[in-house]
Each structure stands twice: as C-alpha cells, then as structure tokens.
Amino acid sequence: MGISVELRQLRFFLCVVDHRSVAAAARVLNIAQPALSRQISTMEAEMGARLFNRLSRGVSLTRFGRELEVRARVLVAQADQMRSEVAQAFAGTIGRLRIGVIPGYGWLPGITGAVSGLASNQREVRFEFVSCLSGEQIEMIKCGRLDAGCLAWRSPQDPSLRGIVIHSEKMAIAIPRKSSLASSRNPRLRDFAGQTFLTFPRDRSPAHYDSLMRKFAQAGIEPAESAATASDSATLLGLVAAGLGFAIVPETFARYHQNEIVLRKIPELDMPFELQLVWSADNRDPLLLELVRAFEHPLPPDGH
C-alpha cells in the first residue's frame, strides 16, 4: 500500500524539526497551530508511525521521525533545485537546445558565432547538433524532436514554420576534371546539352528541384537521365568525382574533391542557395528566442 505525502507537508514537518516546537513552527509558517498539528497527525496516520515525541516543552523526533528527516531533506532540496532550474529555463538562462544542420554546413561562422553568443552571459546552455537533410529537419521540428534547424529550400507557403536567412551563396556546376568542359572558363548552361546530370530526388525539395528543371528548360536542354541520385550535395560531388556526371551544387563545395572536380559559375544559375534558421511558429520557448536573437547578431569568430 502506497504512502501519499505532499511536499508541503514535508516542509511543515522539517520546520517543526528545526524549531523543536509545533507552536514555534506555526509562527514561522504563519499558520494556526491547530492546523499545523493536524498536518503532522495526518502524516503520522498516513505512515502508520509517530514522528514526534510530545514533550512538556516542545517535541523531539522518534526513531521513525529521524529516518524521515534524512529523506525529507533530500526530497525538499531536490524539489527546490528543480524549481530553480525550471525558473532559469523559463528565463532562457539554462537548458538544452537540439539544432539540426544540413551536412557540410556545421562550419558556418554564423552558427559558431550564434552558439558562442548564447553560451556567454552566464548562461548554462547545452547544444545538441543533429546532422540531417532539410526535409527530415522540418518533420523533426514539427513533431518537437528539434528546437530549430539550419536548412535550405523551405517552402514559404507553410505557416506553421518561421525562419530567418543565416547564409546565402550562389549555385555552380560541378564538372569532372577529365571532361573537356572543365577547361572552359565561362561556360553557359546550353554547353552541357546531352550531358548526364546527377540530381536529388524531387521529394527532398520539390520547389528547388522544379526551379532547377526550369533553368534547364529555359536553356533549351534536357539533361540525360542518370542512373544515380543523392540526397545531399556532398554525396553528389562524390559521384561527380567518380566521373558519373555533372551536378548543380552551392559554390561553397568548391573546396571538396579539388583534384577531381572544378566548379564553374554559370549566368543562368541565378537561383541563390539560402540557408535558414527555422523553428515552429508556435514555439515561445525563451531559450529558443534567445537563439534566434543570437543568429541575428552572432559574435565574430574571436568572440569579441
């Protein structure tokens, strides 16, 4: 059979212990002495044992009361700590943030600067970064498994999400160095007519995929169908390096596979690659809002 004792009753009990008197504890607690006596009696009835020996002047603990005192102080201390930590979490000064990042972009100064800014100013914040694609991040944000995500190609038609741009760059075409087109300094998209282009599955980012296909159509070319697709730019570049075709990727990836690939900017690819910090529109977590502010005003790399 379980025992039901409220935290408030444990505080009453400890106050009596500390003052060795029900009357003195009642004055400190600012409650009537009979009411405090009833609370102690209720506890004793619930536990099936006396907690105090009633003396002519005051009270003393029974053996059972001494055992309860040890455990009560631990429970009350834990409750006080929990209340303090919850209050700090509500104020945005303590807590854990789970942030998604698309592969290949954990290095961005905006990300490291925002983290440095949020970790300063006497905050106790733990960050958990999760590497996953944009579509996965959106689903995880919506179901609460991520607090925010650093992702690309978010649909502006979804009112359940909010976002701010934290990085922007141009798109470029990745060309195998062995290709005759690698030597061209100012290629145009039509120069790649009939070539095999490696792409990502449309369901990963329908808006971006359709925009890319429109660029090909406007240039009057229809890319040859590839036997391989990939869900992220880093993997696409690996396929290009293996000589399996060409790919359209953000120009940041020029530093990857430099011995096997060259990246060329093409005038027709005027579609910017924007990375956004995205979060749920109904999330009012103060720590998350501090994160948003930190991304809007990130610290420089040296932290000053």
Backbone hydrogen bonds, N-H to C=O, Kabsch-Sander energy under -0.5 kcal/mol:
donor,donor_aa,acceptor,acceptor_aa,energy
5,V,3,I,-0.7
10,L,6,E,-1.6
11,R,7,L,-2.0
12,F,8,R,-2.1
13,F,9,Q,-2.7
14,L,10,L,-2.5
15,C,11,R,-2.0
16,V,12,F,-2.0
17,V,13,F,-2.2
18,D,14,L,-2.8
19,H,15,C,-1.7
20,R,16,V,-1.5
21,S,16,V,-0.8
25,A,21,S,-2.0
26,A,22,V,-2.4
27,R,23,A,-1.8
28,V,24,A,-2.0
29,L,25,A,-2.8
30,N,26,A,-0.9
31,I,26,A,-2.1
36,L,32,A,-2.0
37,S,33,Q,-2.6
38,R,34,P,-2.2
39,Q,35,A,-1.7
40,I,36,L,-2.2
41,S,37,S,-2.5
42,T,38,R,-2.5
43,M,39,Q,-2.0
44,E,40,I,-2.4
45,A,41,S,-2.4
46,E,42,T,-2.3
47,M,43,M,-2.3
48,G,44,E,-1.6
49,A,44,E,-1.4
53,N,60,S,-3.8
54,R,52,F,-0.6
55,L,53,N,-0.6
55,L,58,G,-2.3
59,V,20,R,-1.9
60,S,53,N,-1.9
62,T,51,L,-2.2
66,R,62,T,-2.2
67,E,63,R,-1.8
68,L,64,F,-2.2
69,E,65,G,-2.2
70,V,66,R,-1.6
71,R,67,E,-1.5
72,A,68,L,-3.1
73,R,69,E,-2.4
74,V,70,V,-1.3
75,L,71,R,-2.4
76,V,72,A,-2.8
77,A,73,R,-2.3
78,Q,74,V,-2.4
79,A,75,L,-2.4
80,D,76,V,-2.5
81,Q,77,A,-2.4
82,M,78,Q,-2.7
83,R,79,A,-2.5
84,S,80,D,-2.3
85,E,81,Q,-2.7
86,V,82,M,-2.7
87,A,83,R,-2.2
88,Q,84,S,-2.2
89,A,85,E,-2.5
90,F,86,V,-2.4
91,A,87,A,-1.6
92,G,88,Q,-0.6
92,G,89,A,-1.0
93,T,88,Q,-2.7
94,I,88,Q,-0.7
95,G,124,E,-2.0
97,L,126,R,-2.8
99,I,97,L,-0.6
99,I,128,E,-2.6
100,G,148,A,-2.3
101,V,130,V,-2.5
102,I,150,C,-1.5
105,Y,102,I,-1.5
108,L,105,Y,-1.2
111,I,108,L,-0.8
112,T,108,L,-2.1
113,G,109,P,-3.1
114,A,110,G,-1.8
115,V,111,I,-2.3
116,S,112,T,-2.2
117,G,113,G,-2.3
118,L,114,A,-2.3
119,A,115,V,-2.2
120,S,116,S,-0.8
123,R,120,S,-0.8
124,E,93,T,-2.7
125,V,123,R,-0.7
126,R,95,G,-2.5
128,E,97,L,-2.9
129,F,127,F,-0.5
130,V,99,I,-2.7
131,S,129,F,-0.5
132,C,101,V,-1.5
132,C,130,V,-0.7
137,Q,133,L,-2.4
138,I,134,S,-2.3
139,E,135,G,-1.8
140,M,136,E,-2.3
141,I,137,Q,-2.7
142,K,138,I,-2.2
143,C,139,E,-1.6
144,G,141,I,-1.0
145,R,140,M,-2.1
146,L,140,M,-1.5
147,D,98,R,-2.3
148,A,98,R,-1.5
149,G,278,V,-2.1
150,C,100,G,-3.2
151,L,149,G,-0.8
151,L,276,Q,-2.4
153,W,274,E,-0.7
158,D,155,S,-1.2
161,L,158,D,-1.2
162,R,279,W,-2.9
164,I,277,L,-1.8
166,I,275,L,-3.1
167,H,275,L,-1.4
169,E,273,F,-2.0
171,M,269,L,-0.6
172,A,249,V,-3.0
173,I,264,R,-2.7
174,A,172,A,-0.5
174,A,247,A,-3.5
175,I,173,I,-0.5
175,I,262,V,-3.0
177,R,260,E,-2.8
179,S,176,P,-1.9
182,A,179,S,-1.6
183,S,180,S,-0.9
184,S,181,L,-1.1
191,D,188,R,-1.6
192,F,189,L,-1.8
193,A,190,R,-1.5
195,Q,192,F,-2.2
197,F,224,A,-1.2
198,L,246,F,-4.1
199,T,228,A,-0.5
204,R,201,P,-1.9
205,S,201,P,-0.6
205,S,202,R,-1.1
209,Y,205,S,-2.7
210,D,206,P,-2.8
211,S,207,A,-1.9
212,L,208,H,-2.3
213,M,209,Y,-2.3
214,R,210,D,-2.0
215,K,211,S,-1.6
216,F,212,L,-1.8
217,A,213,M,-2.4
218,Q,214,R,-2.8
219,A,215,K,-1.4
220,G,217,A,-1.3
221,I,216,F,-2.3
224,A,195,Q,-2.2
230,A,199,T,-1.7
236,L,232,D,-2.0
237,L,233,S,-2.5
238,G,234,A,-1.5
239,L,235,T,-1.8
240,V,236,L,-2.1
241,A,237,L,-2.9
242,A,238,G,-1.2
243,G,240,V,-2.0
244,L,239,L,-2.2
246,F,196,T,-2.7
247,A,174,A,-1.2
248,I,198,L,-0.5
249,V,172,A,-2.5
249,V,247,A,-0.6
251,E,170,K,-2.6
253,F,250,P,-1.8
254,A,251,E,-1.8
255,R,252,T,-1.1
256,Y,253,F,-1.7
260,E,257,H,-1.2
261,I,257,H,-2.2
262,V,175,I,-2.3
264,R,173,I,-2.1
269,L,266,I,-1.8
270,D,268,E,-1.8
273,F,169,E,-3.4
274,E,272,P,-0.7
275,L,167,H,-3.0
276,Q,151,L,-3.4
276,Q,274,E,-0.5
277,L,164,I,-2.8
278,V,149,G,-2.9
278,V,276,Q,-0.6
279,W,162,R,-2.4
281,A,160,S,-2.7
283,N,280,S,-1.7
284,R,282,D,-0.7
289,L,285,D,-2.2
290,E,286,P,-1.9
291,L,287,L,-1.9
292,V,288,L,-2.3
293,R,289,L,-2.1
294,A,290,E,-2.2
295,F,291,L,-2.1
296,E,292,V,-1.8
297,H,293,R,-1.6
299,L,113,G,-1.2
303,G,300,P,-2.6
